[in-house]
C-alpha cells in the first residue's frame, strides 16, 4: 500500500531531487511505484539486484550535486547584473539585498 507520512517531502527531495520530487507528487501510486523501480535500477551500480548503503549514499550525493548545479545556472543571470559572466560583490549584494541597501 502506498502511504506517505508527514515529513516525507524532505526524503523525496533528497532521493529524487527537488524537480523530480515535484513530478512524483502528481503521479498515482502505481505510476510512482513503476518510476521508483526504474530509479532503483539506476542506483544499483553493481547490478546485483540490491541497493547497498554506499550505493544509496552515492546516489543522494549525485542528486544533490545536480540540484546545486541546476540551481546555480537558474539564478546566475539574476546575480550577474552586468552580464559579464562574473558576479562582483556589489552585484551579489544588489541581487540579494536590493532595496535594503
C-alpha positions as CSV (number, residue, x, y, z in Angstrom):
1,X,0.0,0.0,0.0
2,X,1.2,3.5,-0.9
3,X,1.3,5.6,2.2
4,X,3.3,8.8,3.0
5,X,3.7,10.0,6.5
6,X,4.1,13.7,7.5
7,X,7.5,15.0,6.6
8,X,8.2,12.7,3.6
9,X,8.9,15.7,1.3
10,X,12.4,16.1,2.5
11,X,13.2,12.4,1.8
12,X,11.6,12.7,-1.6
13,X,13.8,15.7,-2.5
14,X,17.0,14.1,-1.1
15,X,16.3,10.9,-3.0
16,X,14.9,12.3,-6.3
17,X,16.0,15.9,-6.4
18,X,13.6,18.8,-6.0
19,X,12.2,19.0,-9.5
20,X,11.8,15.2,-9.8
21,X,10.1,15.1,-6.4
22,X,7.5,17.6,-7.6
23,X,6.7,15.5,-10.6
24,X,6.2,12.4,-8.4
25,X,3.7,14.3,-6.3
26,X,1.4,14.3,-9.4
27,X,1.6,10.5,-10.0
28,X,-0.7,7.8,-9.0
29,X,0.7,5.2,-6.5
30,X,1.0,2.7,-9.4
31,X,2.9,5.2,-11.6
32,X,5.1,6.2,-8.7
33,X,6.0,2.6,-7.9
34,X,6.9,2.0,-11.5
35,X,9.1,5.0,-11.8
36,X,10.8,4.4,-8.5
37,X,11.6,0.9,-9.7
38,X,13.5,2.3,-12.7
39,X,15.4,4.7,-10.4
40,X,16.4,1.9,-8.1
41,X,17.9,0.1,-11.0
42,X,20.0,3.1,-11.7
43,X,21.1,3.3,-8.1
44,X,22.2,-0.3,-8.1
45,X,25.7,0.4,-9.5
46,X,27.0,-3.2,-9.5
47,X,23.7,-4.5,-10.8
48,X,23.4,-7.3,-8.2
49,X,19.7,-6.6,-7.6
50,X,20.3,-4.9,-4.2
51,X,20.9,-1.4,-3.1
52,X,23.7,-1.0,-0.5
53,X,24.1,1.8,1.9
54,X,27.1,3.0,-0.1
55,X,25.1,2.9,-3.4
56,X,22.3,4.9,-1.8
57,X,24.7,7.5,-0.4
58,X,26.4,7.9,-3.8
59,X,23.0,8.3,-5.4
60,X,21.9,11.0,-3.0
61,X,25.2,12.8,-3.4
62,X,24.7,12.8,-7.2
63,X,21.2,14.0,-6.9
64,X,22.1,16.9,-4.6
65,X,25.1,17.9,-6.7
66,X,22.9,18.0,-9.8
67,X,20.4,20.2,-7.9
68,X,23.1,22.6,-6.8
69,X,24.5,23.0,-10.4
70,X,21.0,23.4,-11.8
71,X,20.1,26.0,-9.2
72,X,23.2,28.0,-9.8
73,X,22.5,28.0,-13.5
74,X,19.0,29.2,-12.9
75,X,19.9,32.1,-10.6
76,X,23.2,33.1,-12.2
77,X,21.6,35.6,-14.6
78,X,19.8,37.3,-11.6
79,X,23.1,37.9,-9.9
80,X,25.3,38.8,-12.9
81,X,23.6,42.1,-13.4
82,X,26.1,43.5,-16.0
83,X,26.1,40.1,-17.9
84,X,29.9,39.7,-17.9
85,X,29.8,36.1,-16.6
86,X,31.2,37.2,-13.3
87,X,29.4,38.1,-10.1
88,X,31.0,41.0,-8.3
89,X,30.4,41.6,-4.6
90,X,28.3,44.7,-5.5
91,X,26.2,42.7,-7.9
92,X,25.7,40.0,-5.3
93,X,24.7,42.5,-2.6
94,X,22.3,44.2,-5.0
95,X,20.6,41.0,-6.1
96,X,20.4,39.6,-2.6
97,X,19.5,42.6,-0.6
98,X,18.4,45.1,-3.2
99,X,16.2,47.8,-1.7
100,X,17.5,47.1,1.8
101,X,20.8,48.8,0.8
